[in-house]
Amino acid sequence: MSKTTKIHSPTLDSIIMVEELIKKKSAEYTKYQFWKKLPKKMMYQTYCQIFDYLLNSEKIMVTEDKKVLWLYDPKGIAKILKSGVKIR
């Protein structure tokens, strides 16, 4: 018999929890430190899935000194666009 591995997908609540923490403490911690600061326990593999999603969707970036920086700001972008800035 072959073993099947279960893939655990993060819940929306988990994704929001990680997003909120990174937004609030942007550029203060590394990836691992953010995981340790989460208000609820979460498997590291689940956290990594969320982190990869945030990286791939360009909501966050990792700086040269390994700090996690929150980038996503739709309200700020809308404000800039209203001021007349042209986008190519």
N, CA, C and O atoms as a Maestro MAE file, in Angstrom:
{
 s_m_m2io_version
 :::
 2.0.0
}

f_m_ct {
 s_m_title
 :::
 protein
 m_atom[352] {
  # First column is atom index #
  i_m_mmod_type
  r_m_x_coord
  r_m_y_coord
  r_m_z_coord
  i_m_residue_number
  s_m_chain_name
  s_m_pdb_residue_name
  s_m_pdb_atom_name
  i_m_atomic_number
  :::
  1 25 0.838 -1.191 0.000 1 A "MET " " N  " 7
  2 3 0.000 0.000 0.000 1 A "MET " " CA " 6
  3 2 0.880 1.250 0.000 1 A "MET " " C  " 6
  4 15 1.913 1.302 0.667 1 A "MET " " O  " 8
  5 25 0.464 2.209 -0.729 2 A "SER " " N  " 7
  6 3 1.214 3.463 -0.751 2 A "SER " " CA " 6
  7 2 0.637 4.434 0.278 2 A "SER " " C  " 6
  8 15 -0.568 4.468 0.528 2 A "SER " " O  " 8
  9 25 1.516 5.199 0.846 3 A "LYS " " N  " 7
  10 3 1.084 6.194 1.822 3 A "LYS " " CA " 6
  11 2 0.659 7.455 1.080 3 A "LYS " " C  " 6
  12 15 1.306 7.881 0.124 3 A "LYS " " O  " 8
  13 25 -0.413 8.024 1.529 4 A "THR " " N  " 7
  14 3 -0.828 9.308 0.981 4 A "THR " " CA " 6
  15 2 -0.564 10.378 2.031 4 A "THR " " C  " 6
  16 15 -0.823 10.189 3.219 4 A "THR " " O  " 8
  17 25 -0.061 11.464 1.577 5 A "THR " " N  " 7
  18 3 0.213 12.541 2.515 5 A "THR " " CA " 6
  19 2 -0.911 13.557 2.457 5 A "THR " " C  " 6
  20 15 -1.393 13.918 1.384 5 A "THR " " O  " 8
  21 25 -1.314 14.006 3.623 6 A "LYS " " N  " 7
  22 3 -2.343 15.022 3.702 6 A "LYS " " CA " 6
  23 2 -1.686 16.385 3.569 6 A "LYS " " C  " 6
  24 15 -0.691 16.682 4.230 6 A "LYS " " O  " 8
  25 25 -2.249 17.185 2.725 7 A "ILE " " N  " 7
  26 3 -1.763 18.550 2.596 7 A "ILE " " CA " 6
  27 2 -2.731 19.428 3.376 7 A "ILE " " C  " 6
  28 15 -3.924 19.481 3.079 7 A "ILE " " O  " 8
  29 25 -2.201 20.107 4.366 8 A "HIS " " N  " 7
  30 3 -3.011 20.979 5.198 8 A "HIS " " CA " 6
  31 2 -3.019 22.376 4.609 8 A "HIS " " C  " 6
  32 15 -1.972 23.004 4.450 8 A "HIS " " O  " 8
  33 25 -4.203 22.852 4.288 9 A "SER " " N  " 7
  34 3 -4.319 24.206 3.752 9 A "SER " " CA " 6
  35 2 -4.663 25.167 4.883 9 A "SER " " C  " 6
  36 15 -5.478 24.850 5.750 9 A "SER " " O  " 8
  37 25 -4.044 26.334 4.872 10 A "PRO " " N  " 7
  38 3 -4.345 27.306 5.919 10 A "PRO " " CA " 6
  39 2 -5.772 27.826 5.800 10 A "PRO " " C  " 6
  40 15 -6.315 27.928 4.700 10 A "PRO " " O  " 8
  41 25 -6.368 28.148 6.926 11 A "THR " " N  " 7
  42 3 -7.708 28.726 6.919 11 A "THR " " CA " 6
  43 2 -7.601 30.226 6.668 11 A "THR " " C  " 6
  44 15 -6.531 30.818 6.813 11 A "THR " " O  " 8
  45 25 -8.705 30.823 6.296 12 A "LEU " " N  " 7
  46 3 -8.732 32.260 6.072 12 A "LEU " " CA " 6
  47 2 -8.367 33.002 7.359 12 A "LEU " " C  " 6
  48 15 -7.650 34.001 7.316 12 A "LEU " " O  " 8
  49 25 -8.853 32.523 8.488 13 A "ASP " " N  " 7
  50 3 -8.524 33.144 9.780 13 A "ASP " " CA " 6
  51 2 -7.016 33.136 10.022 13 A "ASP " " C  " 6
  52 15 -6.464 34.109 10.535 13 A "ASP " " O  " 8
  53 25 -6.353 32.046 9.657 14 A "SER " " N  " 7
  54 3 -4.900 31.951 9.841 14 A "SER " " CA " 6
  55 2 -4.172 32.938 8.940 14 A "SER " " C  " 6
  56 15 -3.220 33.590 9.367 14 A "SER " " O  " 8
  57 25 -4.614 33.043 7.712 15 A "ILE " " N  " 7
  58 3 -3.991 33.972 6.766 15 A "ILE " " CA " 6
  59 2 -4.135 35.408 7.271 15 A "ILE " " C  " 6
  60 15 -3.175 36.179 7.257 15 A "ILE " " O  " 8
  61 25 -5.333 35.756 7.712 16 A "ILE " " N  " 7
  62 3 -5.588 37.103 8.218 16 A "ILE " " CA " 6
  63 2 -4.751 37.380 9.458 16 A "ILE " " C  " 6
  64 15 -4.225 38.481 9.616 16 A "ILE " " O  " 8
  65 25 -4.622 36.395 10.337 17 A "MET " " N  " 7
  66 3 -3.820 36.560 11.546 17 A "MET " " CA " 6
  67 2 -2.361 36.892 11.199 17 A "MET " " C  " 6
  68 15 -1.764 37.788 11.796 17 A "MET " " O  " 8
  69 25 -1.802 36.169 10.240 18 A "VAL " " N  " 7
  70 3 -0.415 36.410 9.828 18 A "VAL " " CA " 6
  71 2 -0.298 37.782 9.155 18 A "VAL " " C  " 6
  72 15 0.628 38.539 9.448 18 A "VAL " " O  " 8
  73 25 -1.230 38.100 8.259 19 A "GLU " " N  " 7
  74 3 -1.206 39.393 7.581 19 A "GLU " " CA " 6
  75 2 -1.255 40.547 8.580 19 A "GLU " " C  " 6
  76 15 -0.476 41.494 8.474 19 A "GLU " " O  " 8
  77 25 -2.160 40.470 9.538 20 A "GLU " " N  " 7
  78 3 -2.325 41.549 10.515 20 A "GLU " " CA " 6
  79 2 -1.065 41.754 11.344 20 A "GLU " " C  " 6
  80 15 -0.668 42.890 11.604 20 A "GLU " " O  " 8
  81 25 -0.440 40.667 11.756 21 A "LEU " " N  " 7
  82 3 0.779 40.782 12.549 21 A "LEU " " CA " 6
  83 2 1.901 41.419 11.737 21 A "LEU " " C  " 6
  84 15 2.610 42.297 12.231 21 A "LEU " " O  " 8
  85 25 2.061 40.977 10.495 22 A "ILE " " N  " 7
  86 3 3.132 41.530 9.655 22 A "ILE " " CA " 6
  87 2 2.855 43.002 9.339 22 A "ILE " " C  " 6
  88 15 3.780 43.813 9.328 22 A "ILE " " O  " 8
  89 25 1.585 43.355 9.082 23 A "LYS " " N  " 7
  90 3 1.229 44.752 8.836 23 A "LYS " " CA " 6
  91 2 1.601 45.625 10.029 23 A "LYS " " C  " 6
  92 15 2.193 46.694 9.881 23 A "LYS " " O  " 8
  93 25 1.239 45.144 11.211 24 A "LYS " " N  " 7
  94 3 1.434 45.901 12.444 24 A "LYS " " CA " 6
  95 2 2.908 46.058 12.800 24 A "LYS " " C  " 6
  96 15 3.316 47.113 13.285 24 A "LYS " " O  " 8
  97 25 3.706 45.029 12.567 25 A "LYS " " N  " 7
  98 3 5.108 45.019 12.998 25 A "LYS " " CA " 6
  99 2 6.082 44.959 11.817 25 A "LYS " " C  " 6
  100 15 7.174 44.404 11.940 25 A "LYS " " O  " 8
  101 25 5.694 45.521 10.692 26 A "SER " " N  " 7
  102 3 6.502 45.485 9.479 26 A "SER " " CA " 6
  103 2 7.930 45.952 9.733 26 A "SER " " C  " 6
  104 15 8.159 46.960 10.402 26 A "SER " " O  " 8
  105 25 8.886 45.202 9.188 27 A "ALA " " N  " 7
  106 3 10.325 45.510 9.243 27 A "ALA " " CA " 6
  107 2 10.934 45.353 10.630 27 A "ALA " " C  " 6
  108 15 12.062 45.794 10.849 27 A "ALA " " O  " 8
  109 25 10.219 44.737 11.576 28 A "GLU " " N  " 7
  110 3 10.765 44.538 12.917 28 A "GLU " " CA " 6
  111 2 11.355 43.149 13.120 28 A "GLU " " C  " 6
  112 15 12.295 42.980 13.898 28 A "GLU " " O  " 8
  113 25 10.811 42.155 12.428 29 A "TYR " " N  " 7
  114 3 11.183 40.770 12.690 29 A "TYR " " CA " 6
  115 2 11.536 40.015 11.410 29 A "TYR " " C  " 6
  116 15 11.229 40.454 10.301 29 A "TYR " " O  " 8
  117 25 12.185 38.874 11.593 30 A "THR " " N  " 7
  118 3 12.463 37.959 10.495 30 A "THR " " CA " 6
  119 2 11.275 37.009 10.334 30 A "THR " " C  " 6
  120 15 10.345 37.020 11.140 30 A "THR " " O  " 8
  121 25 11.319 36.202 9.302 31 A "LYS " " N  " 7
  122 3 10.251 35.231 9.043 31 A "LYS " " CA " 6
  123 2 10.010 34.339 10.264 31 A "LYS " " C  " 6
  124 15 8.873 34.181 10.708 31 A "LYS " " O  " 8
  125 25 11.067 33.768 10.794 32 A "TYR " " N  " 7
  126 3 10.939 32.862 11.936 32 A "TYR " " CA " 6
  127 2 10.442 33.607 13.175 32 A "TYR " " C  " 6
  128 15 9.613 33.083 13.919 32 A "TYR " " O  " 8
  129 25 10.935 34.816 13.402 33 A "GLN " " N  " 7
  130 3 10.509 35.588 14.563 33 A "GLN " " CA " 6
  131 2 9.027 35.931 14.494 33 A "GLN " " C  " 6
  132 15 8.341 35.920 15.516 33 A "GLN " " O  " 8
  133 25 8.525 36.237 13.296 34 A "PHE " " N  " 7
  134 3 7.085 36.489 13.146 34 A "PHE " " CA " 6
  135 2 6.284 35.246 13.525 34 A "PHE " " C  " 6
  136 15 5.255 35.350 14.193 34 A "PHE " " O  " 8
  137 25 6.745 34.091 13.107 35 A "TRP " " N  " 7
  138 3 6.040 32.845 13.443 35 A "TRP " " CA " 6
  139 2 5.956 32.680 14.959 35 A "TRP " " C  " 6
  140 15 4.910 32.295 15.482 35 A "TRP " " O  " 8
  141 25 7.043 32.965 15.664 36 A "LYS " " N  " 7
  142 3 7.071 32.844 17.123 36 A "LYS " " CA " 6
  143 2 6.176 33.885 17.807 36 A "LYS " " C  " 6
  144 15 5.730 33.664 18.932 36 A "LYS " " O  " 8
  145 25 5.907 35.017 17.141 37 A "LYS " " N  " 7
  146 3 5.107 36.105 17.720 37 A "LYS " " CA " 6
  147 2 3.604 35.964 17.452 37 A "LYS " " C  " 6
  148 15 2.813 36.765 17.948 37 A "LYS " " O  " 8
  149 25 3.207 34.961 16.677 38 A "LEU " " N  " 7
  150 3 1.786 34.805 16.369 38 A "LEU " " CA " 6
  151 2 0.972 34.637 17.652 38 A "LEU " " C  " 6
  152 15 1.418 33.963 18.580 38 A "LEU " " O  " 8
  153 25 -0.227 35.249 17.715 39 A "PRO " " N  " 7
  154 3 -1.036 35.151 18.933 39 A "PRO " " CA " 6
  155 2 -1.570 33.736 19.216 39 A "PRO " " C  " 6
  156 15 -1.865 33.397 20.362 39 A "PRO " " O  " 8
  157 25 -1.689 32.921 18.169 40 A "LYS " " N  " 7
  158 3 -2.120 31.524 18.327 40 A "LYS " " CA " 6
  159 2 -1.060 30.611 17.735 40 A "LYS " " C  " 6
  160 15 -0.369 30.989 16.789 40 A "LYS " " O  " 8
  161 25 -0.931 29.428 18.279 41 A "LYS " " N  " 7
  162 3 0.031 28.448 17.749 41 A "LYS " " CA " 6
  163 2 -0.402 28.019 16.350 41 A "LYS " " C  " 6
  164 15 -1.592 27.910 16.051 41 A "LYS " " O  " 8
  165 25 0.592 27.782 15.508 42 A "MET " " N  " 7
  166 3 0.342 27.334 14.143 42 A "MET " " CA " 6
  167 2 1.518 26.467 13.731 42 A "MET " " C  " 6
  168 15 2.662 26.756 14.079 42 A "MET " " O  " 8
  169 25 1.237 25.403 12.988 43 A "MET " " N  " 7
  170 3 2.322 24.572 12.480 43 A "MET " " CA " 6
  171 2 3.208 25.427 11.562 43 A "MET " " C  " 6
  172 15 2.716 26.265 10.807 43 A "MET " " O  " 8
  173 25 4.519 25.196 11.645 44 A "TYR " " N  " 7
  174 3 5.454 25.997 10.839 44 A "TYR " " CA " 6
  175 2 5.210 25.781 9.347 44 A "TYR " " C  " 6
  176 15 5.349 26.714 8.557 44 A "TYR " " O  " 8
  177 25 4.847 24.555 8.955 45 A "GLN " " N  " 7
  178 3 4.581 24.272 7.540 45 A "GLN " " CA " 6
  179 2 3.396 25.098 7.038 45 A "GLN " " C  " 6
  180 15 3.412 25.602 5.915 45 A "GLN " " O  " 8
  181 25 2.375 25.229 7.874 46 A "THR " " N  " 7
  182 3 1.208 26.033 7.508 46 A "THR " " CA " 6
  183 2 1.608 27.492 7.385 46 A "THR " " C  " 6
  184 15 1.212 28.172 6.439 46 A "THR " " O  " 8
  185 25 2.387 27.969 8.332 47 A "TYR " " N  " 7
  186 3 2.883 29.340 8.309 47 A "TYR " " CA " 6
  187 2 3.704 29.589 7.038 47 A "TYR " " C  " 6
  188 15 3.575 30.641 6.413 47 A "TYR " " O  " 8
  189 25 4.535 28.635 6.662 48 A "CYS " " N  " 7
  190 3 5.350 28.775 5.450 48 A "CYS " " CA " 6
  191 2 4.493 28.874 4.201 48 A "CYS " " C  " 6
  192 15 4.829 29.615 3.277 48 A "CYS " " O  " 8
  193 25 3.388 28.134 4.161 49 A "GLN " " N  " 7
  194 3 2.474 28.236 3.021 49 A "GLN " " CA " 6
  195 2 1.895 29.648 2.929 49 A "GLN " " C  " 6
  196 15 1.821 30.226 1.845 49 A "GLN " " O  " 8
  197 25 1.487 30.193 4.067 50 A "ILE " " N  " 7
  198 3 0.937 31.545 4.100 50 A "ILE " " CA " 6
  199 2 2.012 32.546 3.693 50 A "ILE " " C  " 6
  200 15 1.756 33.446 2.893 50 A "ILE " " O  " 8
  201 25 3.204 32.389 4.238 51 A "PHE " " N  " 7
  202 3 4.315 33.295 3.940 51 A "PHE " " CA " 6
  203 2 4.632 33.275 2.445 51 A "PHE " " C  " 6
  204 15 4.829 34.329 1.839 51 A "PHE " " O  " 8
  205 25 4.682 32.090 1.851 52 A "ASP " " N  " 7
  206 3 4.944 31.975 0.412 52 A "ASP " " CA " 6
  207 2 3.850 32.645 -0.411 52 A "ASP " " C  " 6
  208 15 4.129 33.294 -1.419 52 A "ASP " " O  " 8
  209 25 2.602 32.482 0.026 53 A "TYR " " N  " 7
  210 3 1.480 33.136 -0.656 53 A "TYR " " CA " 6
  211 2 1.655 34.655 -0.623 53 A "TYR " " C  " 6
  212 15 1.477 35.325 -1.640 53 A "TYR " " O  " 8
  213 25 2.006 35.202 0.558 54 A "LEU " " N  " 7
  214 3 2.180 36.650 0.694 54 A "LEU " " CA " 6
  215 2 3.354 37.153 -0.145 54 A "LEU " " C  " 6
  216 15 3.288 38.241 -0.717 54 A "LEU " " O  " 8
  217 25 4.419 36.371 -0.219 55 A "LEU " " N  " 7
  218 3 5.565 36.739 -1.065 55 A "LEU " " CA " 6
  219 2 5.182 36.727 -2.538 55 A "LEU " " C  " 6
  220 15 5.470 37.679 -3.264 55 A "LEU " " O  " 8
  221 25 4.533 35.653 -2.980 56 A "ASN " " N  " 7
  222 3 4.167 35.502 -4.391 56 A "ASN " " CA " 6
  223 2 3.129 36.522 -4.838 56 A "ASN " " C  " 6
  224 15 3.103 36.913 -6.005 56 A "ASN " " O  " 8
  225 25 2.270 36.956 -3.914 57 A "SER " " N  " 7
  226 3 1.263 37.959 -4.264 57 A "SER " " CA " 6
  227 2 1.805 39.377 -4.082 57 A "SER " " C  " 6
  228 15 1.078 40.355 -4.256 57 A "SER " " O  " 8
  229 25 3.083 39.480 -3.732 58 A "GLU " " N  " 7
  230 3 3.798 40.739 -3.565 58 A "GLU " " CA " 6
  231 2 3.191 41.645 -2.499 58 A "GLU " " C  " 6
  232 15 3.227 42.870 -2.612 58 A "GLU " " O  " 8
  233 25 2.632 41.021 -1.459 59 A "LYS " " N  " 7
  234 3 2.141 41.784 -0.315 59 A "LYS " " CA " 6
  235 2 3.269 42.038 0.678 59 A "LYS " " C  " 6
  236 15 3.212 42.990 1.457 59 A "LYS " " O  " 8
  237 25 4.296 41.184 0.651 60 A "ILE " " N  " 7
  238 3 5.446 41.349 1.532 60 A "ILE " " CA " 6
  239 2 6.726 41.152 0.736 60 A "ILE " " C  " 6
  240 15 6.707 40.641 -0.383 60 A "ILE " " O  " 8
  241 25 7.834 41.567 1.332 61 A "MET " " N  " 7
  242 3 9.148 41.266 0.780 61 A "MET " " CA " 6
  243 2 10.100 41.049 1.949 61 A "MET " " C  " 6
  244 15 9.820 41.468 3.072 61 A "MET " " O  " 8
  245 25 11.215 40.398 1.683 62 A "VAL " " N  " 7
  246 3 12.232 40.172 2.691 62 A "VAL " " CA " 6
  247 2 13.432 41.047 2.326 62 A "VAL " " C  " 6
  248 15 13.946 40.981 1.209 62 A "VAL " " O  " 8
  249 25 13.868 41.863 3.283 63 A "THR " " N  " 7
  250 3 14.987 42.775 3.048 63 A "THR " " CA " 6
  251 2 16.306 42.015 3.108 63 A "THR " " C  " 6
  252 15 16.340 40.833 3.452 63 A "THR " " O  " 8
  253 25 17.389 42.704 2.771 64 A "GLU " " N  " 7
  254 3 18.719 42.083 2.805 64 A "GLU " " CA " 6
  255 2 19.095 41.576 4.194 64 A "GLU " " C  " 6
  256 15 19.808 40.581 4.324 64 A "GLU " " O  " 8
  257 25 18.613 42.262 5.229 65 A "ASP " " N  " 7
  258 3 18.918 41.813 6.595 65 A "ASP " " CA " 6
  259 2 17.854 40.855 7.140 65 A "ASP " " C  " 6
  260 15 17.729 40.665 8.349 65 A "ASP " " O  " 8
  261 25 17.087 40.254 6.211 66 A "LYS " " N  " 7
  262 3 16.115 39.194 6.490 66 A "LYS " " CA " 6
  263 2 14.859 39.659 7.229 66 A "LYS " " C  " 6
  264 15 14.095 38.827 7.718 66 A "LYS " " O  " 8
  265 25 14.634 40.967 7.319 67 A "LYS " " N  " 7
  266 3 13.416 41.492 7.941 67 A "LYS " " CA " 6
  267 2 12.274 41.428 6.934 67 A "LYS " " C  " 6
  268 15 12.484 41.593 5.732 67 A "LYS " " O  " 8
  269 25 11.062 41.187 7.434 68 A "VAL " " N  " 7
  270 3 9.885 41.088 6.582 68 A "VAL " " CA " 6
  271 2 9.207 42.453 6.533 68 A "VAL " " C  " 6
  272 15 8.933 43.061 7.567 68 A "VAL " " O  " 8
  273 25 8.945 42.919 5.330 69 A "LEU " " N  " 7
  274 3 8.391 44.243 5.110 69 A "LEU " " CA " 6
  275 2 7.035 44.128 4.435 69 A "LEU " " C  " 6
  276 15 6.910 43.447 3.418 69 A "LEU " " O  " 8
  277 25 6.013 44.784 4.984 70 A "TRP " " N  " 7
  278 3 4.669 44.787 4.410 70 A "TRP " " CA " 6
  279 2 4.621 45.812 3.283 70 A "TRP " " C  " 6
  280 15 5.000 46.964 3.495 70 A "TRP " " O  " 8
  281 25 4.165 45.427 2.089 71 A "LEU " " N  " 7
  282 3 4.127 46.298 0.921 71 A "LEU " " CA " 6
  283 2 2.717 46.698 0.497 71 A "LEU " " C  " 6
  284 15 2.518 47.790 -0.034 71 A "LEU " " O  " 8
  285 25 1.757 45.843 0.722 72 A "TYR " " N  " 7
  286 3 0.421 45.997 0.158 72 A "TYR " " CA " 6
  287 2 -0.320 47.165 0.817 72 A "TYR " " C  " 6
  288 15 -0.558 47.150 2.025 72 A "TYR " " O  " 8
  289 25 -0.681 48.175 0.024 73 A "ASP " " N  " 7
  290 3 -1.366 49.353 0.541 73 A "ASP " " CA " 6
  291 2 -2.330 49.903 -0.509 73 A "ASP " " C  " 6
  292 15 -2.024 50.906 -1.155 73 A "ASP " " O  " 8
  293 25 -3.492 49.264 -0.692 74 A "PRO " " N  " 7
  294 3 -4.409 49.713 -1.746 74 A "PRO " " CA " 6
  295 2 -4.954 51.124 -1.512 74 A "PRO " " C  " 6
  296 15 -5.185 51.852 -2.477 74 A "PRO " " O  " 8
  297 25 -5.163 51.526 -0.260 75 A "LYS " " N  " 7
  298 3 -5.666 52.874 0.023 75 A "LYS " " CA " 6
  299 2 -4.616 53.920 -0.353 75 A "LYS " " C  " 6
  300 15 -4.940 54.963 -0.921 75 A "LYS " " O  " 8
  301 25 -3.370 53.633 -0.033 76 A "GLY " " N  " 7
  302 3 -2.288 54.551 -0.382 76 A "GLY " " CA " 6
  303 2 -2.125 54.678 -1.885 76 A "GLY " " C  " 6
  304 15 -1.893 55.768 -2.407 76 A "GLY " " O  " 8
  305 25 -2.247 53.558 -2.573 77 A "ILE " " N  " 7
  306 3 -2.134 53.569 -4.038 77 A "ILE " " CA " 6
  307 2 -3.287 54.355 -4.652 77 A "ILE " " C  " 6
  308 15 -3.082 55.129 -5.587 77 A "ILE " " O  " 8
  309 25 -4.504 54.159 -4.130 78 A "ALA " " N  " 7
  310 3 -5.665 54.891 -4.637 78 A "ALA " " CA " 6
  311 2 -5.481 56.397 -4.429 78 A "ALA " " C  " 6
  312 15 -5.839 57.191 -5.299 78 A "ALA " " O  " 8
  313 25 -4.933 56.785 -3.295 79 A "LYS " " N  " 7
  314 3 -4.680 58.200 -3.001 79 A "LYS " " CA " 6
  315 2 -3.671 58.789 -3.995 79 A "LYS " " C  " 6
  316 15 -3.849 59.904 -4.486 79 A "LYS " " O  " 8
  317 25 -2.624 58.033 -4.281 80 A "ILE " " N  " 7
  318 3 -1.609 58.487 -5.237 80 A "ILE " " CA " 6
  319 2 -2.215 58.627 -6.637 80 A "ILE " " C  " 6
  320 15 -1.946 59.596 -7.346 80 A "ILE " " O  " 8
  321 25 -3.036 57.647 -7.022 81 A "LEU " " N  " 7
  322 3 -3.648 57.691 -8.347 81 A "LEU " " CA " 6
  323 2 -4.604 58.886 -8.472 81 A "LEU " " C  " 6
  324 15 -4.685 59.507 -9.532 81 A "LEU " " O  " 8
  325 25 -5.324 59.205 -7.395 82 A "LYS " " N  " 7
  326 3 -6.240 60.358 -7.430 82 A "LYS " " CA " 6
  327 2 -5.487 61.670 -7.594 82 A "LYS " " C  " 6
  328 15 -6.027 62.646 -8.116 82 A "LYS " " O  " 8
  329 25 -4.228 61.685 -7.141 83 A "SER " " N  " 7
  330 3 -3.448 62.926 -7.237 83 A "SER " " CA " 6
  331 2 -2.964 63.193 -8.661 83 A "SER " " C  " 6
  332 15 -2.382 64.244 -8.930 83 A "SER " " O  " 8
  333 25 -3.198 62.259 -9.564 84 A "GLY " " N  " 7
  334 3 -2.879 62.483 -10.966 84 A "GLY " " CA " 6
  335 2 -1.620 61.803 -11.464 84 A "GLY " " C  " 6
  336 15 -1.161 62.097 -12.568 84 A "GLY " " O  " 8
  337 25 -1.061 60.919 -10.693 85 A "VAL " " N  " 7
  338 3 0.135 60.201 -11.120 85 A "VAL " " CA " 6
  339 2 -0.246 59.255 -12.251 85 A "VAL " " C  " 6
  340 15 -1.236 58.529 -12.159 85 A "VAL " " O  " 8
  341 25 0.541 59.271 -13.309 86 A "LYS " " N  " 7
  342 3 0.298 58.398 -14.467 86 A "LYS " " CA " 6
  343 2 1.036 57.079 -14.307 86 A "LYS " " C  " 6
  344 15 2.180 57.045 -13.853 86 A "LYS " " O  " 8
  345 25 0.378 56.006 -14.679 87 A "ILE " " N  " 7
  346 3 0.975 54.667 -14.620 87 A "ILE " " CA " 6
  347 2 1.051 54.123 -16.032 87 A "ILE " " C  " 6
  348 15 0.121 54.270 -16.825 87 A "ILE " " O  " 8
  349 25 2.176 53.490 -16.330 88 A "ARG " " N  " 7
  350 3 2.317 52.894 -17.663 88 A "ARG " " CA " 6
  351 2 1.675 51.557 -17.707 88 A "ARG " " C  " 6
  352 15 1.691 50.898 -18.747 88 A "ARG " " O  " 8
  :::
 }
 m_bond[351] {
  # First column is bond index #
  i_m_from
  i_m_to
  i_m_order
  :::
  1 1 2 1
  2 2 3 1
  3 3 4 2
  4 3 5 1
  5 5 6 1
  6 6 7 1
  7 7 8 2
  8 7 9 1
  9 9 10 1
  10 10 11 1
  11 11 12 2
  12 11 13 1
  13 13 14 1
  14 14 15 1
  15 15 16 2
  16 15 17 1
  17 17 18 1
  18 18 19 1
  19 19 20 2
  20 19 21 1
  21 21 22 1
  22 22 23 1
  23 23 24 2
  24 23 25 1
  25 25 26 1
  26 26 27 1
  27 27 28 2
  28 27 29 1
  29 29 30 1
  30 30 31 1
  31 31 32 2
  32 31 33 1
  33 33 34 1
  34 34 35 1
  35 35 36 2
  36 35 37 1
  37 37 38 1
  38 38 39 1
  39 39 40 2
  40 39 41 1
  41 41 42 1
  42 42 43 1
  43 43 44 2
  44 43 45 1
  45 45 46 1
  46 46 47 1
  47 47 48 2
  48 47 49 1
  49 49 50 1
  50 50 51 1
  51 51 52 2
  52 51 53 1
  53 53 54 1
  54 54 55 1
  55 55 56 2
  56 55 57 1
  57 57 58 1
  58 58 59 1
  59 59 60 2
  60 59 61 1
  61 61 62 1
  62 62 63 1
  63 63 64 2
  64 63 65 1
  65 65 66 1
  66 66 67 1
  67 67 68 2
  68 67 69 1
  69 69 70 1
  70 70 71 1
  71 71 72 2
  72 71 73 1
  73 73 74 1
  74 74 75 1
  75 75 76 2
  76 75 77 1
  77 77 78 1
  78 78 79 1
  79 79 80 2
  80 79 81 1
  81 81 82 1
  82 82 83 1
  83 83 84 2
  84 83 85 1
  85 85 86 1
  86 86 87 1
  87 87 88 2
  88 87 89 1
  89 89 90 1
  90 90 91 1
  91 91 92 2
  92 91 93 1
  93 93 94 1
  94 94 95 1
  95 95 96 2
  96 95 97 1
  97 97 98 1
  98 98 99 1
  99 99 100 2
  100 99 101 1
  101 101 102 1
  102 102 103 1
  103 103 104 2
  104 103 105 1
  105 105 106 1
  106 106 107 1
  107 107 108 2
  108 107 109 1
  109 109 110 1
  110 110 111 1
  111 111 112 2
  112 111 113 1
  113 113 114 1
  114 114 115 1
  115 115 116 2
  116 115 117 1
  117 117 118 1
  118 118 119 1
  119 119 120 2
  120 119 121 1
  121 121 122 1
  122 122 123 1
  123 123 124 2
  124 123 125 1
  125 125 126 1
  126 126 127 1
  127 127 128 2
  128 127 129 1
  129 129 130 1
  130 130 131 1
  131 131 132 2
  132 131 133 1
  133 133 134 1
  134 134 135 1
  135 135 136 2
  136 135 137 1
  137 137 138 1
  138 138 139 1
  139 139 140 2
  140 139 141 1
  141 141 142 1
  142 142 143 1
  143 143 144 2
  144 143 145 1
  145 145 146 1
  146 146 147 1
  147 147 148 2
  148 147 149 1
  149 149 150 1
  150 150 151 1
  151 151 152 2
  152 151 153 1
  153 153 154 1
  154 154 155 1
  155 155 156 2
  156 155 157 1
  157 157 158 1
  158 158 159 1
  159 159 160 2
  160 159 161 1
  161 161 162 1
  162 162 163 1
  163 163 164 2
  164 163 165 1
  165 165 166 1
  166 166 167 1
  167 167 168 2
  168 167 169 1
  169 169 170 1
  170 170 171 1
  171 171 172 2
  172 171 173 1
  173 173 174 1
  174 174 175 1
  175 175 176 2
  176 175 177 1
  177 177 178 1
  178 178 179 1
  179 179 180 2
  180 179 181 1
  181 181 182 1
  182 182 183 1
  183 183 184 2
  184 183 185 1
  185 185 186 1
  186 186 187 1
  187 187 188 2
  188 187 189 1
  189 189 190 1
  190 190 191 1
  191 191 192 2
  192 191 193 1
  193 193 194 1
  194 194 195 1
  195 195 196 2
  196 195 197 1
  197 197 198 1
  198 198 199 1
  199 199 200 2
  200 199 201 1
  201 201 202 1
  202 202 203 1
  203 203 204 2
  204 203 205 1
  205 205 206 1
  206 206 207 1
  207 207 208 2
  208 207 209 1
  209 209 210 1
  210 210 211 1
  211 211 212 2
  212 211 213 1
  213 213 214 1
  214 214 215 1
  215 215 216 2
  216 215 217 1
  217 217 218 1
  218 218 219 1
  219 219 220 2
  220 219 221 1
  221 221 222 1
  222 222 223 1
  223 223 224 2
  224 223 225 1
  225 225 226 1
  226 226 227 1
  227 227 228 2
  228 227 229 1
  229 229 230 1
  230 230 231 1
  231 231 232 2
  232 231 233 1
  233 233 234 1
  234 234 235 1
  235 235 236 2
  236 235 237 1
  237 237 238 1
  238 238 239 1
  239 239 240 2
  240 239 241 1
  241 241 242 1
  242 242 243 1
  243 243 244 2
  244 243 245 1
  245 245 246 1
  246 246 247 1
  247 247 248 2
  248 247 249 1
  249 249 250 1
  250 250 251 1
  251 251 252 2
  252 251 253 1
  253 253 254 1
  254 254 255 1
  255 255 256 2
  256 255 257 1
  257 257 258 1
  258 258 259 1
  259 259 260 2
  260 259 261 1
  261 261 262 1
  262 262 263 1
  263 263 264 2
  264 263 265 1
  265 265 266 1
  266 266 267 1
  267 267 268 2
  268 267 269 1
  269 269 270 1
  270 270 271 1
  271 271 272 2
  272 271 273 1
  273 273 274 1
  274 274 275 1
  275 275 276 2
  276 275 277 1
  277 277 278 1
  278 278 279 1
  279 279 280 2
  280 279 281 1
  281 281 282 1
  282 282 283 1
  283 283 284 2
  284 283 285 1
  285 285 286 1
  286 286 287 1
  287 287 288 2
  288 287 289 1
  289 289 290 1
  290 290 291 1
  291 291 292 2
  292 291 293 1
  293 293 294 1
  294 294 295 1
  295 295 296 2
  296 295 297 1
  297 297 298 1
  298 298 299 1
  299 299 300 2
  300 299 301 1
  301 301 302 1
  302 302 303 1
  303 303 304 2
  304 303 305 1
  305 305 306 1
  306 306 307 1
  307 307 308 2
  308 307 309 1
  309 309 310 1
  310 310 311 1
  311 311 312 2
  312 311 313 1
  313 313 314 1
  314 314 315 1
  315 315 316 2
  316 315 317 1
  317 317 318 1
  318 318 319 1
  319 319 320 2
  320 319 321 1
  321 321 322 1
  322 322 323 1
  323 323 324 2
  324 323 325 1
  325 325 326 1
  326 326 327 1
  327 327 328 2
  328 327 329 1
  329 329 330 1
  330 330 331 1
  331 331 332 2
  332 331 333 1
  333 333 334 1
  334 334 335 1
  335 335 336 2
  336 335 337 1
  337 337 338 1
  338 338 339 1
  339 339 340 2
  340 339 341 1
  341 341 342 1
  342 342 343 1
  343 343 344 2
  344 343 345 1
  345 345 346 1
  346 346 347 1
  347 347 348 2
  348 347 349 1
  349 349 350 1
  350 350 351 1
  351 351 352 2
  :::
 }
}
